[in-house]
């Protein structure tokens, strides 16, 4: 798949989860008949497609960290959402941005695009994004490892090609082409990504939330809730007898009522710390 081997969404040996498995499970978390998607579709016919695109991209940034995986050591992905949101913005708004939406049959819209990018940026720690952004920047300054290049993009596209094809009808080669086009150069350093992401976040928080319309806020909140719940559920092990955390219980209740997928709230989700 890549010169690094597997691309991971979670890595704390012996517990590991590949990006392919994580994205597949996340994309299976909501169906068209679920209450969240039905309400989102009433606001925008593109909602379900946008949600699936957000779920495909939400952990894209972890590809930067995967080459650092070492046997027997936990791998931390702190700040991965910064890189994920940056790439989502490049895909939707950057140079030749919007081609992926055209391919998915969605009309480009600044409000919808902004709501999705903001949801991806904030999906991991919605109240702690500035701190996560700062920590990624500080870590990147300590070495030259934190760079996003063409090999990273190719590795990610290959790792999620199956769920992308199944849920968005995007082939692996086509997804790779779109991501490489969005990257726009051979390599971008994480410090540059952090600087751009900080500006993107400030602009979108103002336009979508602070000065946004009821529609923009609703779209953002629905996309954020969907990505947070699906991401958390997809990261948890199946089976086992460990007690559930309160947050895990809340996610289970939320999915039971709003996912439209009968099996998504089953199983154990209490003893893996999401990173």
N, C-alpha and C positions, 0 to 999 in steps of 0.2 A: 504493500500500500504506500509506504513512504520509507525514507531512509531511517526513520525512527521506529518503524513497526506500527503497532496499534496507536490510534488516537484515543485518549481517555477523557471521559467526563468525570470520572471519580477514580482515585488511585490511592489506596491505603492497604497494601498487601496484608493478608491474602484477599481482601475485598477489592475488586476492581470492576469498573463498568466502562465498556467501550462507548465511544460517541455514537456509533450506529445504534446500539441497544437503547441508549438514553433518548436519543431523538425519536426513535421509533415508538417508544413507550409514551413520550410526551405527546406525539401526534395522535396517539390512540386515546387520549384522555377525554376529548370532547367530540360529540357527534352533532350533526345538523339538527337533530330533534331535541337537543338539550336546551334548557331554558336560557343559559348564557348566550349561546349562539343565536337562538331565535330572537332574543331581544337585540343583540348586536346587529342582526340582519335587518331588523325593523328600522335601525338608524342608518345603516349603509349596506347595500347589497354585496359590497366587497368584504364585509366583516370577517366571514369565516375564512376566506382566502388570506386575508391579512393576519389573522390569528395563526393559521398554519405556517405562514411565512415567518412570523415571529418565533414560533416554536422550532422551526428548522434552524434559525440563525442565533437563538438566544445564547448558546454556549460556544459559538464560533471562536471566541477569544481564547478558549482553552487550548486550541491548537498551538498557540505560542508556547505554552507551558509543557506540553506533552514530551518534547525531547529531553526534558529535565528529569523524567521518571527514572528512579533508581530502585533496584530490588530491595525490598524490606523497608523502604522509607515512604512516608506519606508525602504526597505531592499536593502543594497548596496552589490554588488558582485565584488568589485574591486579586480582584480588579479585572477579571476576565470579561465582565460585562461592559467595561469601557471599550475594549477592542470589538466586542460584538456589536455594540451600539454604533460605533464608528463605521463598521462595515455596513450595517443596515442603512445608515445615512448615505454612505457612498453609493450603495445600490439604488436607493430611491431618489436621492437628490443631487448626487455628485456628477462628475463628468459622464455624459451620456446616461445619466441616471434615469430610472424609470423603465428601462428596457425589460427588466424582469417583470414589472407589473403588466406591461403590454403583452408579454409572453403568457402571463397567467390570466389574461382577459380582464384586467382591472384598469379602470380609468384613473390616471394619476390625479391626486388631490392633495394639496398642501396640508390640509387639516388631518386627513387620514394618514398620510406619510409621517407627519410630525408626531401624531399620537402613537404610531407603531414604534418609531425610533425611540421616543421617550420611554415607552413601556419596556423595550429591550434594555435600554440603559439602566433602568431602575428595577429590573426584575429580581435582582438578588438581594439587595438591601435597600429598599426604597427610601428609608429614612437616613441611610448612611452613605449615600453615593459620593459626596465630596471627600469623605474620609477614605473610601476605597480608591478613588481616583488619586488622591495624594499618596497612598501607600504603594500603588503600582508605579507611580512616578519615582518614588524614593528607591524602590527595588530596582527599577530599570537603570538608575544612575550608578548602581554598584557594579554593573557589568555590561558587556555588549550582547548578552544572550537575548534580550527582549527586543526582537525585531520580527516584523511580519513580512514574509517574502513569498515568492511564487510557489516555492515548495510547500509552504504551510497551507496555502490556498488549495493546491492540488490534493494534498493529503486530506484536508477537510472534505472537499467535494467527493473524493473517493469513499470516505468513511460514511457519508450520509446519502450516497447515491440511491440505495434501495428505498429508504423511507421517502426521499424526495420524489422518486418516480411513482411510488404507490399513492402518496397523499397529495402531491402537487403536479403530477405528470411532468416532472422535470428530470430529464436524463442526466446521468453523471457528467458526461462531456459538456452538455449545455450549461449545467450549473457551474462547472469549472470555468467555462468561457465567460460567463456573466460575472463571477467573482473576480477573475483576473482582470477583467475590464474595469471593475470597480476599484480594484487595488491601484491601478493607474501607473504603477512604476514597479521596478524590480524588487524594491524593498523599502519599508517604512519603519522607522524606529518607534518604540513605544512612547518615548518622550514626546515625539511629534504627535502621535495619536492622542496622548493625554491632553496636550495643548488644544488640539482641535476638538476633542470630545468635551472639554470644559466649556468651550464657546458654544458648541451645539446644544449642550444641556441647558446653559443659561438662556439661550435664545428660545428653545422649545418650551422650557418651563414657563417663560413669560408669555409666549404666544398661545400655548395650548391650555395652560392652567391659570396663571394669574390674570391674564387679559383675554382668555379664551371664551368661547360660547358654551352654553350648556351641552351642545352636541359634541364639541371637541373634548370637553371634560368627561362626558359619558363614554365616548369611544376609547379614550385613554384608560379610564378606570377599568372598563370591561376587558380590554386587551391585557392590561397589567395583571388583573385578577386571574385571567385565564392562563397567562404564561407562568405566574408564580405558582399556582396550584398544580398545573401540569408538570412543571419542572420539579417541584418538590416530590410529587407522587412518583415520577419516573426515576428519581434518584434513590428510592427506597427499596430494600430487599423484600422479596416475597416470602411469606411464611415466617416461622419463628415465633417465639413466645415472649419477646421483650415487651415491656409496657410501652404504650404510646405516649409521646409528649403531648402537651396541650395543643401545640400548634399542629401536630400530626392529626389529632382528633378533629380540630377545626377544619383542616384541609379535607379530611374524609367526609365530614358533614356537608361541606360546601360542594364537593364533587357529587355526593349522593343526590343533592337537590338540583344541581345546575349542569352536570356533565352530559346527561343523556346516555351514559354508558353504564350498564348495570354492574359490571365487574370492577370498575375503576376504583371504587372505595374499599375493596376487599383487601385482605392481607395485612401484614405488619408494616408499620412505618414509624418506628419509634427509636431506633438506636444507631442511626447513621447521621453524623453531623454533616450537613450540606455545606460545601465549600465553594 
